[in-house]
Amino acid sequence: MSVLPPVIAAVGGGIPSAIFGVLPAINPYKALLGSVFLYNSAHMVKLTLHLTASKGVLNNDNPRAHADQIMAADKKYGPIMARCNAAH
């Protein structure tokens, strides 16, 4: 780990005002809520596609293998599911 960021913060350095001034002010709670949504969105899209591609029949014995099988076999939803799986 570098000691440079704490040293810069200790002497009053930080994000330059040219960059920070352009960004809009936002409520911290909205920022946290947005981060939760962004973190979970890939998983939710993958789950929705999994349910759609399997026509509502899920294999709960080995769901990861079932998802891999759908990603390999389904031409419509497989590539999108693979991207969502990589993003999550």
Secondary structure, 3 states (H helix, E strand, C coil): CCCHHHHHHHCCCCCCHHHHCCCCCCCHHHHHHHHHHHHHHHHHHHHHHHHHHCCCCCCCCCHHHHHHHHHHHCCCCHHHHHHHHHHC
